[in-house]
Amino acid sequence: MAEVEIVRLDQGQAGEYHAHVPGHSALGRLTWIARDDAAGPVRVAEHTLVPRELEGQGIAGQLVAALIADARALGFRIVPQCSYVAAQFRRHPEWADLKA
């Protein structure tokens, strides 16, 4: 797994997580949109994007892990619109309480 720094960019109703890998100018991204539903705040995980030169290093998984950690810390649930995020929810039944 690559050494990665994950940074959350919160722009109010939308945002991204960026994965910075030392020695690379390219970065991985997970984009989201915030909304509220009857049960409270939700973030729709739209896209997980990892450039070809960074593939195979576990970066997408680290981006999702950052989203999950923030959901627990900040109290929102996740709509896994992105197919990668949806697949990670299937692999991690312990996250079921975070799925909107």
CNS distance restraints for C-alpha pairs under 8 A (distance, minus, plus):
assign (resid   1 and name CA) (resid  57 and name CA) 4.94 0.50 0.50
assign (resid   1 and name CA) (resid  58 and name CA) 5.44 0.50 0.50
assign (resid   1 and name CA) (resid  59 and name CA) 7.66 0.50 0.50
assign (resid   2 and name CA) (resid  21 and name CA) 7.18 0.50 0.50
assign (resid   2 and name CA) (resid  57 and name CA) 5.34 0.50 0.50
assign (resid   2 and name CA) (resid  58 and name CA) 6.83 0.50 0.50
assign (resid   2 and name CA) (resid  59 and name CA) 7.17 0.50 0.50
assign (resid   3 and name CA) (resid  21 and name CA) 6.26 0.50 0.50
assign (resid   3 and name CA) (resid  22 and name CA) 7.25 0.50 0.50
assign (resid   4 and name CA) (resid  19 and name CA) 6.02 0.50 0.50
assign (resid   4 and name CA) (resid  20 and name CA) 5.57 0.50 0.50
assign (resid   4 and name CA) (resid  21 and name CA) 4.87 0.50 0.50
assign (resid   4 and name CA) (resid  22 and name CA) 7.21 0.50 0.50
assign (resid   4 and name CA) (resid  59 and name CA) 7.39 0.50 0.50
assign (resid   5 and name CA) (resid  18 and name CA) 7.97 0.50 0.50
assign (resid   5 and name CA) (resid  19 and name CA) 5.61 0.50 0.50
assign (resid   5 and name CA) (resid  20 and name CA) 5.08 0.50 0.50
assign (resid   5 and name CA) (resid  21 and name CA) 6.58 0.50 0.50
assign (resid   6 and name CA) (resid  17 and name CA) 6.51 0.50 0.50
assign (resid   6 and name CA) (resid  18 and name CA) 5.52 0.50 0.50
assign (resid   6 and name CA) (resid  19 and name CA) 4.57 0.50 0.50
assign (resid   6 and name CA) (resid  20 and name CA) 6.37 0.50 0.50
assign (resid   6 and name CA) (resid  62 and name CA) 7.81 0.50 0.50
assign (resid   6 and name CA) (resid  63 and name CA) 6.94 0.50 0.50
assign (resid   6 and name CA) (resid  66 and name CA) 7.27 0.50 0.50
assign (resid   7 and name CA) (resid  17 and name CA) 5.53 0.50 0.50
assign (resid   7 and name CA) (resid  18 and name CA) 5.17 0.50 0.50
assign (resid   7 and name CA) (resid  19 and name CA) 6.58 0.50 0.50
assign (resid   7 and name CA) (resid  20 and name CA) 7.90 0.50 0.50
assign (resid   8 and name CA) (resid  15 and name CA) 7.47 0.50 0.50
assign (resid   8 and name CA) (resid  16 and name CA) 5.98 0.50 0.50
assign (resid   8 and name CA) (resid  17 and name CA) 4.46 0.50 0.50
assign (resid   8 and name CA) (resid  18 and name CA) 6.46 0.50 0.50
assign (resid   9 and name CA) (resid  15 and name CA) 5.36 0.50 0.50
assign (resid   9 and name CA) (resid  16 and name CA) 5.19 0.50 0.50
assign (resid   9 and name CA) (resid  17 and name CA) 6.05 0.50 0.50
assign (resid   9 and name CA) (resid  18 and name CA) 7.64 0.50 0.50
assign (resid  10 and name CA) (resid  14 and name CA) 6.52 0.50 0.50
assign (resid  10 and name CA) (resid  15 and name CA) 4.58 0.50 0.50
assign (resid  10 and name CA) (resid  16 and name CA) 6.73 0.50 0.50
assign (resid  11 and name CA) (resid  15 and name CA) 5.23 0.50 0.50
assign (resid  12 and name CA) (resid  34 and name CA) 7.53 0.50 0.50
assign (resid  13 and name CA) (resid  33 and name CA) 5.80 0.50 0.50
assign (resid  13 and name CA) (resid  34 and name CA) 4.79 0.50 0.50
assign (resid  13 and name CA) (resid  35 and name CA) 7.01 0.50 0.50
assign (resid  14 and name CA) (resid  31 and name CA) 7.69 0.50 0.50
assign (resid  14 and name CA) (resid  32 and name CA) 5.64 0.50 0.50
assign (resid  14 and name CA) (resid  33 and name CA) 4.20 0.50 0.50
assign (resid  14 and name CA) (resid  34 and name CA) 5.62 0.50 0.50
assign (resid  15 and name CA) (resid  31 and name CA) 5.94 0.50 0.50
assign (resid  15 and name CA) (resid  32 and name CA) 5.43 0.50 0.50
assign (resid  15 and name CA) (resid  33 and name CA) 6.47 0.50 0.50
assign (resid  16 and name CA) (resid  29 and name CA) 6.44 0.50 0.50
assign (resid  16 and name CA) (resid  30 and name CA) 5.41 0.50 0.50
assign (resid  16 and name CA) (resid  31 and name CA) 4.34 0.50 0.50
assign (resid  16 and name CA) (resid  32 and name CA) 6.00 0.50 0.50
assign (resid  17 and name CA) (resid  29 and name CA) 5.50 0.50 0.50
assign (resid  17 and name CA) (resid  30 and name CA) 5.12 0.50 0.50
assign (resid  17 and name CA) (resid  31 and name CA) 6.59 0.50 0.50
assign (resid  17 and name CA) (resid  63 and name CA) 6.48 0.50 0.50
assign (resid  17 and name CA) (resid  66 and name CA) 7.75 0.50 0.50
assign (resid  17 and name CA) (resid  67 and name CA) 7.77 0.50 0.50
assign (resid  18 and name CA) (resid  27 and name CA) 6.38 0.50 0.50
assign (resid  18 and name CA) (resid  28 and name CA) 5.64 0.50 0.50
assign (resid  18 and name CA) (resid  29 and name CA) 4.71 0.50 0.50
assign (resid  18 and name CA) (resid  30 and name CA) 6.81 0.50 0.50
assign (resid  18 and name CA) (resid  63 and name CA) 7.45 0.50 0.50
assign (resid  19 and name CA) (resid  27 and name CA) 5.41 0.50 0.50
assign (resid  19 and name CA) (resid  28 and name CA) 4.80 0.50 0.50
assign (resid  19 and name CA) (resid  29 and name CA) 6.27 0.50 0.50
assign (resid  19 and name CA) (resid  59 and name CA) 6.96 0.50 0.50
assign (resid  19 and name CA) (resid  63 and name CA) 6.81 0.50 0.50
assign (resid  20 and name CA) (resid  24 and name CA) 7.58 0.50 0.50
assign (resid  20 and name CA) (resid  25 and name CA) 7.95 0.50 0.50
assign (resid  20 and name CA) (resid  26 and name CA) 7.59 0.50 0.50
assign (resid  20 and name CA) (resid  27 and name CA) 5.31 0.50 0.50
assign (resid  20 and name CA) (resid  28 and name CA) 7.02 0.50 0.50
assign (resid  21 and name CA) (resid  25 and name CA) 7.85 0.50 0.50
assign (resid  21 and name CA) (resid  26 and name CA) 7.90 0.50 0.50
assign (resid  21 and name CA) (resid  27 and name CA) 6.93 0.50 0.50
assign (resid  26 and name CA) (resid  51 and name CA) 6.77 0.50 0.50
assign (resid  26 and name CA) (resid  53 and name CA) 7.92 0.50 0.50
assign (resid  26 and name CA) (resid  54 and name CA) 7.75 0.50 0.50
assign (resid  27 and name CA) (resid  50 and name CA) 6.93 0.50 0.50
assign (resid  27 and name CA) (resid  51 and name CA) 6.97 0.50 0.50
assign (resid  27 and name CA) (resid  54 and name CA) 7.84 0.50 0.50
assign (resid  28 and name CA) (resid  48 and name CA) 7.61 0.50 0.50
assign (resid  28 and name CA) (resid  49 and name CA) 5.62 0.50 0.50
assign (resid  28 and name CA) (resid  50 and name CA) 4.39 0.50 0.50
assign (resid  28 and name CA) (resid  51 and name CA) 6.47 0.50 0.50
assign (resid  28 and name CA) (resid  54 and name CA) 7.69 0.50 0.50
assign (resid  28 and name CA) (resid  59 and name CA) 6.85 0.50 0.50
assign (resid  28 and name CA) (resid  60 and name CA) 7.13 0.50 0.50
assign (resid  28 and name CA) (resid  63 and name CA) 7.86 0.50 0.50
assign (resid  29 and name CA) (resid  47 and name CA) 7.80 0.50 0.50
assign (resid  29 and name CA) (resid  48 and name CA) 5.75 0.50 0.50
assign (resid  29 and name CA) (resid  49 and name CA) 5.08 0.50 0.50
assign (resid  29 and name CA) (resid  50 and name CA) 6.46 0.50 0.50
assign (resid  29 and name CA) (resid  60 and name CA) 7.95 0.50 0.50
assign (resid  29 and name CA) (resid  63 and name CA) 7.24 0.50 0.50
assign (resid  30 and name CA) (resid  45 and name CA) 7.21 0.50 0.50
assign (resid  30 and name CA) (resid  46 and name CA) 7.39 0.50 0.50
assign (resid  30 and name CA) (resid  47 and name CA) 5.55 0.50 0.50
assign (resid  30 and name CA) (resid  48 and name CA) 4.31 0.50 0.50
assign (resid  30 and name CA) (resid  49 and name CA) 6.24 0.50 0.50
assign (resid  30 and name CA) (resid  60 and name CA) 7.92 0.50 0.50
assign (resid  30 and name CA) (resid  63 and name CA) 6.35 0.50 0.50
assign (resid  30 and name CA) (resid  64 and name CA) 7.53 0.50 0.50
assign (resid  31 and name CA) (resid  45 and name CA) 6.07 0.50 0.50
assign (resid  31 and name CA) (resid  46 and name CA) 5.49 0.50 0.50
assign (resid  31 and name CA) (resid  47 and name CA) 5.32 0.50 0.50
assign (resid  31 and name CA) (resid  48 and name CA) 6.61 0.50 0.50
assign (resid  32 and name CA) (resid  43 and name CA) 6.02 0.50 0.50
assign (resid  32 and name CA) (resid  44 and name CA) 5.24 0.50 0.50
assign (resid  32 and name CA) (resid  45 and name CA) 4.50 0.50 0.50
assign (resid  32 and name CA) (resid  46 and name CA) 5.29 0.50 0.50
assign (resid  32 and name CA) (resid  47 and name CA) 7.37 0.50 0.50
assign (resid  33 and name CA) (resid  43 and name CA) 5.46 0.50 0.50
assign (resid  33 and name CA) (resid  44 and name CA) 5.11 0.50 0.50
assign (resid  33 and name CA) (resid  45 and name CA) 6.85 0.50 0.50
assign (resid  33 and name CA) (resid  46 and name CA) 7.29 0.50 0.50
assign (resid  34 and name CA) (resid  41 and name CA) 7.30 0.50 0.50
assign (resid  34 and name CA) (resid  42 and name CA) 5.80 0.50 0.50
assign (resid  34 and name CA) (resid  43 and name CA) 4.47 0.50 0.50
assign (resid  34 and name CA) (resid  44 and name CA) 6.35 0.50 0.50
assign (resid  35 and name CA) (resid  41 and name CA) 6.02 0.50 0.50
assign (resid  35 and name CA) (resid  42 and name CA) 5.30 0.50 0.50
assign (resid  35 and name CA) (resid  43 and name CA) 6.25 0.50 0.50
assign (resid  35 and name CA) (resid  44 and name CA) 7.71 0.50 0.50
assign (resid  36 and name CA) (resid  40 and name CA) 5.42 0.50 0.50
assign (resid  36 and name CA) (resid  41 and name CA) 4.39 0.50 0.50
assign (resid  36 and name CA) (resid  42 and name CA) 5.55 0.50 0.50
assign (resid  37 and name CA) (resid  41 and name CA) 6.38 0.50 0.50
assign (resid  37 and name CA) (resid  42 and name CA) 6.91 0.50 0.50
assign (resid  40 and name CA) (resid  76 and name CA) 7.09 0.50 0.50
assign (resid  40 and name CA) (resid  77 and name CA) 7.92 0.50 0.50
assign (resid  41 and name CA) (resid  75 and name CA) 7.47 0.50 0.50
assign (resid  41 and name CA) (resid  76 and name CA) 4.95 0.50 0.50
assign (resid  41 and name CA) (resid  77 and name CA) 6.49 0.50 0.50
assign (resid  42 and name CA) (resid  76 and name CA) 5.19 0.50 0.50
assign (resid  42 and name CA) (resid  77 and name CA) 4.73 0.50 0.50
assign (resid  42 and name CA) (resid  78 and name CA) 5.53 0.50 0.50
assign (resid  42 and name CA) (resid  79 and name CA) 6.97 0.50 0.50
assign (resid  42 and name CA) (resid 100 and name CA) 7.03 0.50 0.50
assign (resid  43 and name CA) (resid  76 and name CA) 6.85 0.50 0.50
assign (resid  43 and name CA) (resid  77 and name CA) 6.33 0.50 0.50
assign (resid  43 and name CA) (resid  78 and name CA) 4.99 0.50 0.50
assign (resid  43 and name CA) (resid  79 and name CA) 6.19 0.50 0.50
assign (resid  44 and name CA) (resid  78 and name CA) 5.79 0.50 0.50
assign (resid  44 and name CA) (resid  79 and name CA) 4.55 0.50 0.50
assign (resid  44 and name CA) (resid  80 and name CA) 6.24 0.50 0.50
assign (resid  44 and name CA) (resid  81 and name CA) 6.37 0.50 0.50
assign (resid  45 and name CA) (resid  78 and name CA) 6.76 0.50 0.50
assign (resid  45 and name CA) (resid  79 and name CA) 6.01 0.50 0.50
assign (resid  45 and name CA) (resid  80 and name CA) 5.21 0.50 0.50
assign (resid  45 and name CA) (resid  81 and name CA) 5.58 0.50 0.50
assign (resid  45 and name CA) (resid  82 and name CA) 5.89 0.50 0.50
assign (resid  45 and name CA) (resid  85 and name CA) 7.14 0.50 0.50
assign (resid  46 and name CA) (resid  80 and name CA) 7.25 0.50 0.50
assign (resid  46 and name CA) (resid  81 and name CA) 5.33 0.50 0.50
assign (resid  46 and name CA) (resid  82 and name CA) 4.98 0.50 0.50
assign (resid  47 and name CA) (resid  81 and name CA) 7.61 0.50 0.50
assign (resid  47 and name CA) (resid  82 and name CA) 5.03 0.50 0.50
assign (resid  48 and name CA) (resid  60 and name CA) 6.61 0.50 0.50
assign (resid  48 and name CA) (resid  63 and name CA) 7.95 0.50 0.50
assign (resid  48 and name CA) (resid  82 and name CA) 6.75 0.50 0.50
assign (resid  48 and name CA) (resid  84 and name CA) 6.84 0.50 0.50
assign (resid  48 and name CA) (resid  85 and name CA) 7.57 0.50 0.50
assign (resid  49 and name CA) (resid  60 and name CA) 7.43 0.50 0.50
assign (resid  50 and name CA) (resid  54 and name CA) 6.30 0.50 0.50
assign (resid  50 and name CA) (resid  55 and name CA) 6.23 0.50 0.50
assign (resid  50 and name CA) (resid  59 and name CA) 7.25 0.50 0.50
assign (resid  50 and name CA) (resid  60 and name CA) 6.62 0.50 0.50
assign (resid  51 and name CA) (resid  55 and name CA) 6.43 0.50 0.50
assign (resid  54 and name CA) (resid  59 and name CA) 7.48 0.50 0.50
assign (resid  55 and name CA) (resid  59 and name CA) 7.36 0.50 0.50
assign (resid  58 and name CA) (resid  62 and name CA) 6.40 0.50 0.50
assign (resid  59 and name CA) (resid  63 and name CA) 6.28 0.50 0.50
assign (resid  60 and name CA) (resid  64 and name CA) 6.38 0.50 0.50
assign (resid  61 and name CA) (resid  65 and name CA) 6.11 0.50 0.50
assign (resid  61 and name CA) (resid  88 and name CA) 7.92 0.50 0.50
assign (resid  62 and name CA) (resid  66 and name CA) 6.23 0.50 0.50
assign (resid  63 and name CA) (resid  67 and name CA) 6.49 0.50 0.50
assign (resid  64 and name CA) (resid  68 and name CA) 6.19 0.50 0.50
assign (resid  64 and name CA) (resid  85 and name CA) 6.66 0.50 0.50
assign (resid  64 and name CA) (resid  88 and name CA) 7.90 0.50 0.50
assign (resid  65 and name CA) (resid  69 and name CA) 6.09 0.50 0.50
assign (resid  66 and name CA) (resid  70 and name CA) 6.17 0.50 0.50
assign (resid  67 and name CA) (resid  71 and name CA) 6.13 0.50 0.50
assign (resid  68 and name CA) (resid  72 and name CA) 6.38 0.50 0.50
assign (resid  68 and name CA) (resid  95 and name CA) 7.86 0.50 0.50
assign (resid  68 and name CA) (resid  98 and name CA) 7.79 0.50 0.50
assign (resid  69 and name CA) (resid  73 and name CA) 6.17 0.50 0.50
assign (resid  70 and name CA) (resid  74 and name CA) 5.55 0.50 0.50
assign (resid  70 and name CA) (resid  75 and name CA) 7.69 0.50 0.50
assign (resid  71 and name CA) (resid  75 and name CA) 5.32 0.50 0.50
assign (resid  71 and name CA) (resid  76 and name CA) 4.88 0.50 0.50
assign (resid  71 and name CA) (resid  77 and name CA) 6.10 0.50 0.50
assign (resid  71 and name CA) (resid  78 and name CA) 7.48 0.50 0.50
assign (resid  71 and name CA) (resid  98 and name CA) 7.08 0.50 0.50
assign (resid  72 and name CA) (resid  76 and name CA) 7.12 0.50 0.50
assign (resid  72 and name CA) (resid  98 and name CA) 7.74 0.50 0.50
assign (resid  76 and name CA) (resid  98 and name CA) 7.38 0.50 0.50
assign (resid  77 and name CA) (resid  97 and name CA) 7.89 0.50 0.50
assign (resid  77 and name CA) (resid  98 and name CA) 4.67 0.50 0.50
assign (resid  77 and name CA) (resid  99 and name CA) 5.58 0.50 0.50
assign (resid  77 and name CA) (resid 100 and name CA) 5.38 0.50 0.50
assign (resid  78 and name CA) (resid  98 and name CA) 5.92 0.50 0.50
assign (resid  78 and name CA) (resid  99 and name CA) 4.95 0.50 0.50
assign (resid  78 and name CA) (resid 100 and name CA) 5.27 0.50 0.50
assign (resid  79 and name CA) (resid  99 and name CA) 6.08 0.50 0.50
assign (resid  79 and name CA) (resid 100 and name CA) 5.22 0.50 0.50
assign (resid  80 and name CA) (resid  85 and name CA) 5.40 0.50 0.50
assign (resid  80 and name CA) (resid  86 and name CA) 4.94 0.50 0.50
assign (resid  80 and name CA) (resid  89 and name CA) 7.89 0.50 0.50
assign (resid  80 and name CA) (resid  99 and name CA) 7.45 0.50 0.50
assign (resid  81 and name CA) (resid  85 and name CA) 7.32 0.50 0.50
assign (resid  81 and name CA) (resid  86 and name CA) 6.85 0.50 0.50
assign (resid  82 and name CA) (resid  86 and name CA) 6.21 0.50 0.50
assign (resid  83 and name CA) (resid  87 and name CA) 6.11 0.50 0.50
assign (resid  84 and name CA) (resid  88 and name CA) 6.28 0.50 0.50
assign (resid  85 and name CA) (resid  89 and name CA) 6.34 0.50 0.50
assign (resid  86 and name CA) (resid  90 and name CA) 6.48 0.50 0.50
assign (resid  87 and name CA) (resid  91 and name CA) 6.36 0.50 0.50
assign (resid  88 and name CA) (resid  92 and name CA) 6.12 0.50 0.50
assign (resid  89 and name CA) (resid  93 and name CA) 6.47 0.50 0.50
assign (resid  89 and name CA) (resid  95 and name CA) 6.43 0.50 0.50
assign (resid  89 and name CA) (resid  96 and name CA) 7.12 0.50 0.50
assign (resid  89 and name CA) (resid  99 and name CA) 7.85 0.50 0.50
assign (resid  92 and name CA) (resid  96 and name CA) 7.66 0.50 0.50
assign (resid  95 and name CA) (resid  99 and name CA) 7.00 0.50 0.50
